[in-house]
Amino acid sequence: MTNSLRVRLLWWLLVPLAIYVFVTGKAAYDNARHTADLVQENILLASARMIAGEVEWSDGRLLVDVPPAALEVFASPYGDQVFYNVSVDDGRLLAGVPDFPTRQTPGHDAPNYYDADLHGNAIRAVGFVRQMYDNGAIRRVLVSVGKTQASRDAMLREIWRPQLVRMIEMVLLAVALACIGLTFELRPLLKVKEEVMDRDPMQLEPLRVERLHTELRPIVEAINQCIARLGLQVAAQRRFIADAAHQLRTPLTLLETQLQFARQHRDMEPTLSEALAAMQRSNRSMVGLTNKLLLLAQAEAADYTQLAKQKVDLAAIAQDVIEDLAMFAQKRDIDLGAELVESATIIGHEGLLSALVHNITENAIRYTQPGGHVTVAVTRDAQRVTLTVTDDGPGIPAEARSRVFEPFYRASADTEGTGLGLAIAKEIVHAHRGEIALGTREQPARGLVVAVGFAAL
């Protein structure tokens, strides 16, 4: 579920909205509380002023007659309790609750609002001071009025809750609209999915991007590029299969013809011997071609991350290959030499690297005229290990060098071979993340130089 694009987009919408609702709801709550407190305090002060206005001198004594209106201002359906206390600065109680928790700063006659507890009830109270004068005497009368918080809390709820409900409704509406919008806007992507699923496995046509959103087009275009590359690969594989079938068909046909000829001339011993020898050569050719095809398939399927990566000495591999091909070079009257460093360690697959050196060296020997020279060299520096195979044969024309790495392509038809040697070499080099290049000797300016580079350890 967490991998659903619709759910993830909704989360990206819900998280900012939730933060917005929290911040806005907190601000709305604070404003509502401030408003309720202000209304309550204004009523308390108005009541205290009414009571203070009724304080009078009578025969040198202060008296008060609390008017009913001073208490009626607190009337509400929530059953709040109202308490008051009127006392003189000498401690004499004029009216009200004797144990009312008064609180007034000496010398400070401004209204004083405070929270207190009376008879187990939490109240909000105000203290108001009125100065009374009589024959030069000044008395300070403290009028304190308090009430419980039921009506204030109800006002807070009535102000704040509707705003919170509206914000939650807007969030739910936004989520619903987002779900509907995503359902409609994701339809083009679902159509792409259906188009891909309904295709034939070999239908490698590009996907349509006309009705897709701008943000989705790069993805589909990348898929189309992949389809195009896959189409090229499939076409190359088809050509390869066709060429391989043709190459295998030829020796098999010859083998069948030679077998028929041998059966027709059983009584002719020399002729039978020649036919059998030709059959053996054809069979060897077919076996060699099959082995190279298998090696090419292995090289094409190889991946650097999946190779049996180990430390191998390319110089030692080259030495073993030279010893294996020494007899073949001697039969062709080729001077096969070596210029190898003591150690050239790289990371790779020993079997594939041995096939690489073998194919390049065998090609050089095969295409060099009798009496020629082939030199296998392995050098290294701080970053690179380089394998170089140099011959003084006819070389490869510059215009043909881009094609010699294609399977079954042969620069010369005068020499036996399968046309797979350099194709196998290229795949092995790429699997090991190396580079391979063809060049020409400087002195004399003939022959061919095959250079392969790998990262050194």
KAJO-V653667 format. One record per residue. N is the residue number from 1. RES is the residue in one small letter. PHI is phi as a letter, one per 30 degrees, with the letter a starting at -180 (* if undefined). OMEGA is omega in degrees with one decimal (* if undefined). D_FIRST is the distance of its C-alpha to the first C-alpha in Angstrom with 2 decimals. Layout:
N,RES,PHI,OMEGA,D_FIRST / N,RES,PHI,OMEGA,D_FIRST
This chain:
1,m,*,-178.7,0.00 / 2,t,d,178.7,3.79 / 3,n,d,178.8,5.33 / 4,s,d,178.3,5.38 / 5,l,d,-179.7,9.00 / 6,r,d,-179.5,9.45 / 7,v,d,-178.9,7.31 / 8,r,d,176.9,9.01 / 9,l,d,177.5,12.21 / 10,l,d,176.7,12.14 / 11,w,d,178.1,11.94 / 12,w,d,176.6,14.82 / 13,l,d,-174.2,16.59 / 14,l,d,-177.2,16.15 / 15,v,d,176.4,17.26 / 16,p,d,179.2,20.56 / 17,l,d,178.8,21.12 / 18,a,d,177.2,20.76 / 19,i,d,179.5,23.19 / 20,y,d,-179.8,25.45 / 21,v,d,179.6,25.54 / 22,f,d,-178.0,26.31 / 23,v,d,-179.3,29.05 / 24,t,d,178.2,30.48 / 25,g,d,177.4,30.37 / 26,k,d,178.7,32.16 / 27,a,d,179.2,34.72 / 28,a,d,178.0,35.22 / 29,y,d,179.0,35.71 / 30,d,d,178.8,38.23 / 31,n,d,179.6,40.08 / 32,a,d,178.4,40.23 / 33,r,d,178.4,41.50 / 34,h,d,179.6,44.06 / 35,t,d,179.8,45.24 / 36,a,d,178.1,45.60 / 37,d,d,-178.7,47.44 / 38,l,d,178.7,49.71 / 39,v,d,-179.4,50.62 / 40,q,d,-178.2,51.35 / 41,e,d,177.1,53.44 / 42,n,d,178.1,55.43 / 43,i,d,178.2,56.31 / 44,l,d,-179.1,57.32 / 45,l,d,177.5,59.51 / 46,a,d,178.2,61.08 / 47,s,d,-179.6,61.98 / 48,a,d,178.7,63.41 / 49,r,d,178.3,65.51 / 50,m,e,-178.3,66.88 / 51,i,d,-179.4,67.94 / 52,a,d,179.4,69.40 / 53,g,d,-179.4,71.40 / 54,e,c,178.2,73.21 / 55,v,d,-176.9,74.57 / 56,e,b,172.8,78.37 / 57,w,d,175.8,81.51 / 58,s,b,-178.5,83.95 / 59,d,h,177.4,87.16 / 60,g,i,179.0,85.64 / 61,r,b,177.9,82.59 / 62,l,c,177.0,79.04 / 63,l,b,179.3,77.75 / 64,v,b,174.2,74.62 / 65,d,b,-174.4,73.93 / 66,v,d,-179.9,70.18 / 67,p,d,178.8,69.59 / 68,p,d,-178.7,67.24 / 69,a,d,-179.9,65.45 / 70,a,d,179.8,64.24 / 71,l,c,-179.3,62.16 / 72,e,d,179.7,61.35 / 73,v,d,-179.1,59.11 / 74,f,c,-177.1,56.54 / 75,a,d,179.9,56.44 / 76,s,a,179.6,52.89 / 77,p,d,-173.5,51.23 / 78,y,c,173.2,49.38 / 79,g,i,177.7,52.50 / 80,d,d,173.4,52.79 / 81,q,c,-177.9,55.72 / 82,v,c,-179.7,58.08 / 83,f,b,177.0,60.39 / 84,y,b,-179.8,63.06 / 85,n,a,176.7,65.72 / 86,v,b,-176.2,68.79 / 87,s,b,179.2,70.79 / 88,v,c,-176.3,73.45 / 89,d,d,176.0,73.32 / 90,d,d,176.3,75.98 / 91,g,j,-178.4,73.54 / 92,r,d,179.2,75.07 / 93,l,d,178.3,72.68 / 94,l,c,-179.1,73.51 / 95,a,a,172.9,70.84 / 96,g,j,-175.0,67.44 / 97,v,d,-176.7,65.64 / 98,p,d,-175.5,67.55 / 99,d,c,177.9,64.57 / 100,f,d,-178.0,62.39 / 101,p,d,179.1,60.59 / 102,t,d,-179.3,62.24 / 103,r,a,-179.5,61.20 / 104,q,b,179.0,63.25 / 105,t,d,179.8,63.99 / 106,p,e,179.3,67.77 / 107,g,i,-178.8,69.15 / 108,h,b,-174.0,65.96 / 109,d,c,178.2,66.45 / 110,a,d,178.2,63.25 / 111,p,e,-177.2,60.88 / 112,n,b,-179.7,58.72 / 113,y,c,-178.7,55.37 / 114,y,a,176.0,53.87 / 115,d,c,-178.7,51.85 / 116,a,b,179.0,53.78 / 117,d,b,-178.2,53.91 / 118,l,b,178.8,56.70 / 119,h,h,178.8,57.29 / 120,g,i,179.4,53.70 / 121,n,c,174.1,52.30 / 122,a,d,-177.3,50.41 / 123,i,b,169.8,52.27 / 124,r,c,-172.7,52.33 / 125,a,b,175.1,55.92 / 126,v,b,174.7,58.18 / 127,g,c,-176.8,61.56 / 128,f,b,-176.5,64.15 / 129,v,c,172.6,67.64 / 130,r,b,178.7,70.72 / 131,q,c,-178.1,74.00 / 132,m,c,-177.9,77.14 / 133,y,c,176.1,80.65 / 134,d,a,179.1,84.00 / 135,n,h,178.4,87.36 / 136,g,i,178.3,85.77 / 137,a,c,179.9,83.44 / 138,i,c,176.6,79.67 / 139,r,b,178.9,77.21 / 140,r,c,179.5,73.41 / 141,v,c,-179.8,71.72 / 142,l,c,176.9,68.03 / 143,v,c,179.5,66.13 / 144,s,c,179.5,62.74 / 145,v,b,178.6,60.42 / 146,g,b,179.1,57.10 / 147,k,b,175.3,54.63 / 148,t,d,-165.8,51.55 / 149,q,c,-173.9,48.09 / 150,a,d,-179.0,46.96 / 151,s,d,177.8,47.77 / 152,r,d,178.5,46.40 / 153,d,d,178.1,43.02 / 154,a,d,177.8,42.97 / 155,m,d,178.2,43.70 / 156,l,d,179.7,40.88 / 157,r,d,-178.2,38.40 / 158,e,d,179.2,39.87 / 159,i,d,-168.4,39.55 / 160,w,d,-172.7,36.13 / 161,r,d,177.9,33.96 / 162,p,e,177.6,34.30 / 163,q,d,178.7,33.13 / 164,l,d,179.3,30.05 / 165,v,d,179.1,29.29 / 166,r,d,179.5,29.74 / 167,m,d,178.4,27.39 / 168,i,d,177.2,24.61 / 169,e,d,178.6,25.34 / 170,m,d,178.0,25.16 / 171,v,d,179.3,21.71 / 172,l,d,177.5,20.45 / 173,l,d,178.6,22.32 / 174,a,d,178.7,20.86 / 175,v,d,-179.9,17.23 / 176,a,d,178.7,18.36 / 177,l,d,178.6,20.22 / 178,a,d,178.5,17.43 / 179,c,d,178.6,15.13 / 180,i,d,180.0,18.22 / 181,g,d,179.0,19.12 / 182,l,d,178.9,15.88 / 183,t,e,-179.9,16.14 / 184,f,d,-173.7,19.70 / 185,e,d,178.7,19.40 / 186,l,d,179.9,16.72 / 187,r,e,178.2,19.03 / 188,p,e,178.6,21.18 / 189,l,d,177.4,18.42 / 190,l,d,176.7,17.50 / 191,k,d,175.3,21.26 / 192,v,d,178.7,21.47 / 193,k,d,-179.8,18.96 / 194,e,d,179.2,21.13 / 195,e,d,179.1,24.24 / 196,v,d,-177.7,23.26 / 197,m,d,-177.4,22.29 / 198,d,d,-175.8,25.54 / 199,r,d,170.3,27.73 / 200,d,d,-178.1,30.27 / 201,p,e,-178.2,29.69 / 202,m,c,177.1,32.82 / 203,q,d,-173.5,32.22 / 204,l,c,177.1,31.91 / 205,e,d,-179.4,32.39 / 206,p,d,176.9,30.56 / 207,l,d,179.6,27.78 / 208,r,d,-177.6,28.85 / 209,v,b,-173.5,27.94 / 210,e,d,-174.0,30.17 / 211,r,c,-178.9,27.67 / 212,l,d,175.9,24.88 / 213,h,d,-178.7,24.29 / 214,t,e,-178.2,26.11 / 215,e,d,-177.7,23.02 / 216,l,d,-176.2,21.78 / 217,r,d,178.2,25.26 / 218,p,e,180.0,25.52 / 219,i,d,-178.9,22.49 / 220,v,d,177.1,24.06 / 221,e,d,175.6,27.45 / 222,a,d,176.3,26.34 / 223,i,d,178.2,25.09 / 224,n,d,176.5,28.50 / 225,q,d,177.0,30.28 / 226,c,d,177.9,28.55 / 227,i,d,179.4,29.58 / 228,a,d,178.4,33.08 / 229,r,d,177.9,33.32 / 230,l,d,177.5,32.09 / 231,g,d,177.1,34.75 / 232,l,d,-180.0,37.38 / 233,q,d,178.9,36.36 / 234,v,d,178.2,36.50 / 235,a,d,178.2,39.86 / 236,a,d,178.4,41.10 / 237,q,d,177.9,40.06 / 238,r,d,177.2,41.87 / 239,r,d,-179.6,44.94 / 240,f,d,-179.9,44.74 / 241,i,d,179.4,44.64 / 242,a,d,179.4,47.50 / 243,d,d,-179.7,49.55 / 244,a,d,178.4,48.87 / 245,a,d,178.9,49.93 / 246,h,d,-178.4,53.05 / 247,q,d,178.6,53.86 / 248,l,d,-178.0,53.52 / 249,r,d,-176.1,55.46 / 250,t,d,179.5,58.50 / 251,p,d,178.5,59.39 / 252,l,d,177.4,58.60 / 253,t,d,177.9,60.92 / 254,l,d,179.9,63.59 / 255,l,d,178.9,63.19 / 256,e,d,179.4,63.71 / 257,t,d,-178.8,66.75 / 258,q,d,176.7,68.23 / 259,l,d,178.0,67.77 / 260,q,d,179.4,69.54 / 261,f,d,-179.6,72.29 / 262,a,d,179.7,72.71 / 263,r,d,-179.8,73.05 / 264,q,d,-177.2,75.68 / 265,h,b,179.2,77.77 / 266,r,d,-176.6,77.79 / 267,d,d,-178.5,81.51 / 268,m,c,-173.8,81.32 / 269,e,e,-180.0,80.39 / 270,p,d,-178.7,80.14 / 271,t,d,179.1,78.03 / 272,l,d,179.3,75.73 / 273,s,d,178.8,75.33 / 274,e,d,-179.9,74.37 / 275,a,d,179.4,71.85 / 276,l,d,176.9,70.27 / 277,a,d,177.3,70.10 / 278,a,d,177.2,68.40 / 279,m,d,-179.9,65.98 / 280,q,d,178.7,65.20 / 281,r,d,178.7,64.57 / 282,s,d,-179.9,62.27 / 283,n,d,178.1,60.40 / 284,r,d,178.0,60.05 / 285,s,d,-180.0,58.80 / 286,m,d,178.4,56.19 / 287,v,d,178.4,55.08 / 288,g,d,178.5,54.88 / 289,l,d,-180.0,52.88 / 290,t,d,178.7,50.45 / 291,n,d,179.5,50.01 / 292,k,d,176.6,49.38 / 293,l,d,177.9,46.86 / 294,l,d,178.6,44.97 / 295,l,d,177.1,45.22 / 296,l,d,178.3,44.01 / 297,a,d,178.5,40.97 / 298,q,d,179.8,40.25 / 299,a,d,179.8,40.72 / 300,e,d,-178.7,38.47 / 301,a,d,-175.9,35.63 / 302,a,d,176.8,36.13 / 303,d,b,-174.7,33.68 / 304,y,e,-178.4,34.69 / 305,t,d,-177.1,31.65 / 306,q,c,179.2,32.30 / 307,l,d,173.3,36.08 / 308,a,d,-171.1,37.88 / 309,k,d,177.7,38.54 / 310,q,a,177.3,41.70 / 311,k,d,179.0,44.73 / 312,v,b,179.8,47.32 / 313,d,c,-177.6,50.74 / 314,l,d,178.4,51.20 / 315,a,d,178.3,54.95 / 316,a,d,177.1,55.26 / 317,i,d,179.7,53.32 / 318,a,d,178.9,55.65 / 319,q,d,178.8,58.67 / 320,d,d,179.9,57.63 / 321,v,d,179.6,57.07 / 322,i,d,179.0,60.48 / 323,e,d,179.3,62.14 / 324,d,d,-176.1,60.50 / 325,l,c,-177.6,61.63 / 326,a,d,-179.4,65.06 / 327,m,d,178.6,66.74 / 328,f,d,178.0,65.13 / 329,a,d,-179.4,66.32 / 330,q,d,178.2,69.77 / 331,k,d,-179.8,70.14 / 332,r,c,179.1,69.41 / 333,d,h,179.1,71.76 / 334,i,c,176.7,69.04 / 335,d,d,-177.4,69.37 / 336,l,c,-177.3,65.96 / 337,g,c,-178.0,65.64 / 338,a,b,173.2,63.09 / 339,e,b,-170.3,62.46 / 340,l,c,172.6,59.86 / 341,v,d,-176.8,58.89 / 342,e,d,-178.0,58.86 / 343,s,b,177.5,55.08 / 344,a,b,-172.4,52.24 / 345,t,d,175.1,49.01 / 346,i,b,176.4,45.66 / 347,i,c,179.5,42.23 / 348,g,l,-179.4,41.79 / 349,h,c,-173.3,42.31 / 350,e,d,-178.8,45.96 / 351,g,d,-179.8,46.29 / 352,l,d,179.2,44.91 / 353,l,d,176.2,46.97 / 354,s,d,177.0,50.04 / 355,a,d,178.2,49.44 / 356,l,d,-178.8,49.12 / 357,v,d,-178.4,52.47 / 358,h,d,-177.3,54.09 / 359,n,d,-179.4,53.17 / 360,i,d,-178.5,54.27 / 361,t,d,179.0,57.49 / 362,e,d,177.2,58.28 / 363,n,d,-179.8,57.86 / 364,a,d,179.4,60.24 / 365,i,d,-175.0,62.81 / 366,r,d,-174.4,62.52 / 367,y,c,176.6,63.04 / 368,t,c,-178.3,65.78 / 369,q,d,178.2,69.36 / 370,p,e,-177.9,71.63 / 371,g,i,-178.4,73.11 / 372,g,d,-177.0,70.06 / 373,h,b,174.0,68.00 / 374,v,b,-178.5,64.33 / 375,t,b,176.5,63.05 / 376,v,c,-178.0,59.77 / 377,a,b,173.4,58.93 / 378,v,b,179.2,56.14 / 379,t,b,177.9,56.09 / 380,r,a,169.8,53.77 / 381,d,b,-174.6,53.40 / 382,a,d,-174.9,51.08 / 383,q,c,-169.5,48.02 / 384,r,b,167.0,48.79 / 385,v,c,-174.1,50.23 / 386,t,b,173.0,51.99 / 387,l,c,-179.6,53.27 / 388,t,b,175.6,56.08 / 389,v,c,-174.4,57.92 / 390,t,c,175.2,61.05 / 391,d,b,177.5,63.54 / 392,d,c,178.2,66.61 / 393,g,d,-176.6,65.96 / 394,p,d,180.0,65.77 / 395,g,i,179.3,62.35 / 396,i,b,178.2,59.78 / 397,p,e,-177.1,60.44 / 398,a,e,-177.4,58.18 / 399,e,d,-178.3,57.02 / 400,a,c,-174.5,55.87 / 401,r,d,179.1,53.99 / 402,s,d,-176.3,50.72 / 403,r,c,-174.4,50.85 / 404,v,d,177.9,52.10 / 405,f,d,176.1,48.59 / 406,e,d,179.2,47.71 / 407,p,d,174.9,47.98 / 408,f,i,176.2,51.46 / 409,y,d,179.8,52.95 / 410,r,b,-178.8,56.40 / 411,a,d,179.6,58.49 / 412,s,b,179.6,61.64 / 413,a,c,-176.1,62.44 / 414,d,d,-175.2,65.53 / 415,t,c,178.1,63.76 / 416,e,d,178.9,62.00 / 417,g,l,-178.6,58.27 / 418,t,c,-176.4,54.90 / 419,g,i,-177.8,53.58 / 420,l,c,-172.9,50.52 / 421,g,e,-178.1,51.63 / 422,l,d,175.8,50.42 / 423,a,d,176.7,47.23 / 424,i,d,-179.6,46.38 / 425,a,d,-179.6,47.38 / 426,k,d,-178.2,45.15 / 427,e,d,179.2,42.01 / 428,i,d,179.7,42.82 / 429,v,d,179.9,43.44 / 430,h,d,178.3,40.18 / 431,a,d,178.9,38.27 / 432,h,c,178.3,39.93 / 433,r,h,176.9,39.26 / 434,g,c,176.8,42.97 / 435,e,b,176.7,45.27 / 436,i,b,-177.7,48.05 / 437,a,b,178.1,50.88 / 438,l,c,178.8,54.19 / 439,g,b,-179.1,57.42 / 440,t,b,177.7,61.22 / 441,r,d,179.2,63.76 / 442,e,d,-179.1,65.80 / 443,q,b,-13.0,69.11 / 444,p,d,-175.1,70.03 / 445,a,d,177.2,67.65 / 446,r,a,-179.1,66.63 / 447,g,i,-175.7,64.29 / 448,l,b,174.9,60.58 / 449,v,b,175.5,58.50 / 450,v,c,-178.2,54.98 / 451,a,c,179.4,53.14 / 452,v,b,-178.6,49.82 / 453,g,c,177.1,48.19 / 454,f,b,175.4,45.60 / 455,a,d,-178.3,44.30 / 456,a,d,174.3,46.64 / 457,l,c,*,45.85
